[in-house]
Amino acid sequence: RIGMAWGPVVAIEGDLFGDTVNRASRLTDICHPGTVLVDDPLGRAFDGEENVVVRPLRPRKLKGLGYVRAWVLRPVDTGED
């Protein structure tokens, strides 16, 4: 389970804080095992890239953040094993 978000963070003594960190954490909370979820800005940045496939999900209400659109991120299936 991985949740990733794009945006500013505040670094204090090696720890990261802010809405971006909270969004990534909340996305991880709603992930199914083996899934990568990214927030809307990161999903839009990945959209159209050759090596990954992103699919938007309906907006979900995340604790403390309101409604957030998440995207599922998957590698492109090349058919190679």
C-alpha positions in Angstrom: 0.0 0.0 0.0 1.4 3.3 -1.1 -0.1 6.8 -1.0 1.7 9.6 -2.8 1.0 13.3 -3.0 2.5 16.3 -4.7 3.0 19.6 -3.0 5.0 21.6 -0.5 6.2 20.1 2.8 7.9 21.5 5.9 11.0 19.7 7.0 12.0 19.9 10.7 14.8 17.8 12.1 14.3 15.1 9.4 10.5 14.8 9.7 8.1 16.1 7.1 4.9 18.0 7.9 2.0 19.6 6.1 -1.1 19.0 4.0 0.9 17.1 1.4 2.1 14.6 4.0 -1.4 14.2 5.5 -2.9 13.6 2.0 -0.3 10.9 1.2 -1.0 9.3 4.6 -4.8 9.3 4.1 -4.4 7.9 0.7 -2.4 5.0 2.1 -5.2 4.4 4.7 -7.7 3.8 1.9 -5.4 1.7 -0.4 -6.0 -2.0 -1.0 -2.9 -4.2 -0.6 -0.6 -4.0 -3.6 -2.1 -0.7 -4.7 -0.5 2.7 -5.3 -2.8 5.7 -5.0 -1.7 9.3 -5.9 -3.4 12.6 -5.4 -5.0 14.6 -8.2 -2.0 16.9 -9.0 0.3 13.8 -9.2 -2.2 11.8 -11.1 -2.5 14.6 -13.7 1.3 14.8 -13.9 1.5 11.1 -14.6 -1.4 11.1 -17.1 -0.1 10.4 -20.6 3.3 9.1 -19.4 4.5 6.0 -21.3 5.6 3.8 -18.4 2.6 4.1 -16.2 -1.2 4.0 -16.4 -3.3 6.2 -14.1 -7.0 5.9 -13.7 -9.0 8.6 -11.7 -11.3 7.4 -9.0 -14.4 9.2 -7.6 -13.5 11.8 -5.0 -13.4 10.4 -1.5 -13.8 12.2 1.8 -10.5 12.0 3.7 -10.3 12.7 7.4 -9.3 16.3 7.9 -8.9 17.1 4.2 -12.4 17.0 2.7 -13.1 15.4 -0.7 -9.9 14.4 -2.5 -9.7 12.8 -6.0 -7.3 9.9 -6.0 -5.8 8.1 -9.0 -4.7 4.5 -9.2 -1.1 4.2 -10.5 0.0 1.0 -12.3 3.0 0.1 -14.4 2.4 -0.4 -18.1 1.9 -4.1 -18.9 4.5 -4.8 -21.6 3.7 -8.5 -21.8 7.3 -9.4 -21.0 8.1 -11.9 -18.2 
